[in-house]
Amino acid sequence: MPSDILPVGKLPMDFLHNLLERFGGQDERLIVGPRVGEDAAVLDMGDRYLVVKSDPITFATDDIGWYVVHVNANDLAMMGATPRWLLVTLLLPEGRTDRPLVEGIFNQTSRACESLGITLVGGHTEITYGLERPIAVGVLLGEVDKGGLVRSSNVQPGDHLILSKGIAIEGTAVLAQELGAQLTALVGEDVVARGLRFLHEPGISVLADVQALRQVGTPHAMHDPTEGGLATGLWELAWASDKKIVIDREAVPVFPETQAICDALHLDPMGLLASGALLAAVPPDLSAAMVRALDLQGIPACVIGRAEEGPASVLVETAAGLEPLPTFERDELAHLFEA
């Protein structure tokens, strides 16, 4: 690939940062604008904040309507907001779209909205030239009291980093779905069948995780690690807050199904789609109580690291000392599918 052609996946963080610095909008009511590491935009509506997020679903073909609701709702939850209103732009492939496909996506979207108390208020649907699979782009709006806003940029020195569930939940589900036959031959039918259920169990929604934390107190910062996996999520959190994050790699929970599938495909779970895990920076005196609160809700969680004064960096504790956490210029899933 020519050096000036960007690969599939997120833009490099420094390139995106420069773009947002140059072209990001300014408005007196814009409280949180476009920034690397922040999960949504925040607008001042007088007595409360309006929180707005847009996110596409490009990999998953089955259950795409379910995905588009939950991945957008996760990002609003990271800001402390309650998701309320959803618009969806649905682009469907020419020559491959029938009525049952469209009705199925609408049904998935409706069920997911109903499960979270979200109202589908509009959007756009069309059959589009040049697509190989459906693409859904969600725009979700929610509300938060002014005192309840949480920002990725608010990580404090000394904070403990809590991770809920485990990493690469979404990536495991997508791989089991898209490469089921190949993976069955490599890891067995039972592992693939369990991976397929990851969409719903343990699930890609983190709204219950956030609610459990907030029963104890307000996290200083929360982030939803998605494309590029936990590794990219940690770097985005460090970048947004200009803090040094130190993690214990051995403390990061990886599901056996995830590890088996990643080993078979020569992927690193640290760089694989990670929706379903909540990454939270919390005061150290609250971290144990917050982990217990999650556990009481049946949500496993643990402390995987800490935050220190910057500059922005992510380091791993090793026997030889602190070493930089490897970065992923693109998600392991994108790397695999491109290959």
N, C-alpha and C positions, 0 to 999 in steps of 0.2 A: 504494500500500500504506500503511495507517495507520502512523503513526510508532512505535506500541508493538508492532507485529508484526515479529518478527525474520525476516530473509530466509533462504533456503536456504543451508546451509553451516555452517562452524564458528561457534561463539559468539564475539563480540568478546573479545579477550584480557583486557581489564580486567574485563569482566563475569564471564568464567569464573574469573579469578583471585579475585574477590570471593566467588563461590560456593564455590570450593574452600577458601578461608580460613574460611568460615562452617561448611561442612558436611563437609569432609574429615576422615576418621577419624584417630585417634591410637592408637598401640599401641607398646609398647616394642620389639617385633620388626619394626616398620615402618621400614626404612632409607630408602627413597625412597617418599614418598606422592604423592598427587595434586598436581601442580604444572604450570603452563603451561611448556611447553618440554621437560619430561622425557618420554621415550618409553615408559616402563613403570614399574610398581611393583616394589619390591624388598623381600623379606622375609628375615629372618635365620633360617636353618634349622640353626644350630649350626656345622657345619664348612664351610658354603658358603651362598651366597645363592640364593633362589628368585626368579626374575624372571617377572613376569606381565603380559600385555598383552591388551587386547581392542580389536578394530577391525572395523568393518562394511564390506561391499562393497555399495554402493547404486546406482552408475552402470552398471557393466559387467554385461551380461547373459550374453554368451558368455564362456566361460572363467572364470566366477565362482568355481569351485572352486579353480582355479589361483591367482587373485588373492588369495583369502582366506588361503591359506597363506603366500604370499610377503610380503604387506604386513605381516602380523603377525610373521613371522620377521625382517623388516628391523628392526623396532622393538626386538626382543630383541638383535639384533646390535649396535645402537647402544649398548647397555649393556655390551657385552663378553660377553654370555651365549650359550650354545649352546642353540638351541631343541630341546625334547624331546617335549612332549605337547600335543595339540591337541583342543579341543572346538569344535564348530560348531553354531550355531543357524541352521537353514535355513528361511526363510519363503517359501512358494510361492503364486503368485496363484490365486485361485479361478477355475475355468472355463477356465484356460489351461495347467494342469499335467497332463502325461501321464507314463507310466512311463519312456519314453526320456529325457525331460528330467531326471527325478530321478536315474536311473541315470547319465546323463552327468555331472551335477554331482558325484556321489559318485566317479566314475572320475577326474575332473579333480583332485579333492581328494586322492585316494589317490596318484595319480602325483606330485603336487607334494610330498606328505609323504615319499614314498619318495626323491625326489631330494635332500631335505635331511636325511634320517635322523630324521624326526619320526613319532611314533606317534599315530594318530587314536584317542582314548580315549573319546569320548562326545560328547554334545550333544543336540540336539532338532530334529526335522523336522516341519513341519505345513503344511497348505494354509490360507491366511489370507484372510479377507475384506478387500476394499478395496485390494489391491496391484495394481499394473500390471506389475511385474516381480519376479523372485526377489530376495531380500535374504539375504545370508549374513553372519553375525556370528561371528568367530572369537575364541576365548580360548586363547592360547598360553602355555605354561609352559616355562621353561628354567632352566639352572643356570649359575652363574659362581663361580669361586674368589673368596674375599674380597679378594684382592689384585688381581683383574683387573677389578673393577667400573669402568665409565666412566660419567660423568654429564654431561649437558648444562650443568649449572651450574658446571663446572670449567674453563671457558675462562679462560686466563691472559693478562694484558697482554703483547703482543709475539707471541702465537701467529699463525701463518700459517693462513689458511682454504683448505683444499684441497677442490675439487669434482671428483668422478669422473664420467666419461661425458659428461653434458650434461643440460640441463634439459628438463622436461616430457615425459619418456619415456612415462609412463603416460597423460598427457593426450592425447598424439599418438595413441597406440594406441586410446583410447576414442573420440576424434573420428573417426578413420578407420573404426572399427567401426560407430558409431552413425549417422554422416552420410556413409557411403560414396558413395551415389549423388549427393548434392549436391556433395560435394567433388570427385568425378571430373570433374564439369562445370566446376569452378572451377580445379583444379590439375593435373588429368590422372590417368589410371589408374595410371601407374607410381608417382607420389608416394603415392597412397592405398594401393597394394599394399605399398610399403615401410613406410608408417606402421602398417599392420596387423601387420607382423612385429615391431614394437617391443616387444610383450609378451615375446617370447623373444629378440630380437636388436635392440638391445643388452640387453634384458631388464630387468625391474623388481626383480630380486633384487640386493642389495648384500652378500651374505655373502662372496663372493669378494673384493670390494673391501676389506672389513674384514680378512680374513685376510692380504691383501697388505700392508696398513699395519702389522699387528702382527708381521710378519716383521722389520720395522725397529725398531719400538718401540711404546709405548702412546700413542695420542692422548690429549690432555688431555680432549677432549670430542668426541662425534659426535652427529649429528642426521640424521633421515630426513625431508627436505622432501617433504610429501605435499600435502594439500589447501591451496590458497592458494599453491602453487608455491614456488620458491626464495625469493621475497621474504618470504613468511610464515615459512618455515623459518629465515631469517636473523633475523627479528624475534623468533621464539621462542627462538633460541639466545641472542640478546642479553638478552632478558627473563629467561631462566633463570639466566644468569650475572652479570647486572647489569654488562655490559661494552659498550663502544662498538665497533661493527664497521664498518670502512671497506672498501668493495669497489671494484674496478675493473670497471665494467659491461662494458667492451669485452673483458675477459678471460673473461667468462662464456660457455661454449660452448653454442651453439644448433644443433641439427641442421638441415640444409637442409629436410628434410621438415617439421619442426616450424615453422620460420619461414614456409614456404610456406602451410601450413594455417592458421596464426595470422593471417597477412596476409589470406588470403582471407575469414576469418571475423571480422576486426577484433578479434582477441584479443591480449593481451600474454603472451608465453611465460613471463615472470617470475612471473605469477600463476596458472599452469596446473599441474594435478596433476603432481607431480614424482617419484613413486616410481621408483627405478632410479638415482638420483643419491645419492652419499654426500657429506655435508658434514661435514668434520672440522677441528677446531682442534688444531694440532700445534705442538710446539716448533720455532722457526725453524731450529735447527741440524739438524733431522731432515726438514724439508719436502722438500728436493730428493731425498733418498734415498727418501722415501715415494712421491713422484711416479714415480721410476724403478721402484720395486717394482711399482706398479700397471701401468706401461707394459710391464714384463716379462711380466705376466699377460694382456696384450692389452687392458688397461682404460685408456683415455685419461684423463688427469687433469691439473689445473693449479692453481696458486695464484691465487685470485681476490680475496684481500684479507687483512686483518690485524685483530687485536683490540687495543684500547687500554683504559685505565681508563675506567670508566663515567662518568655513568649510562647505563643501557640505551638504545641507539639504534643505528640502521643508517644509514650515510651513504655517498654515492656520490662518488667523486672526479670532478670536472668541471674544465673550463678556468677556470671562474669560482670554483673552490674546492669545498668540501664541501657537498653538499645532501642532505636526507633522502631515503632510498629510499622511493618510493611504497608504500603499503600496500594490501592487497586485503582488504576486509571479507568477501569470499566468493570462492571459486575462480572463475576465468574460465569453467570448464565449467558450474558451477551458474548463473552469470549468463547464459550462452548458452542453456542448456536452459530456464531460467525464461522468457526472452524468447520 
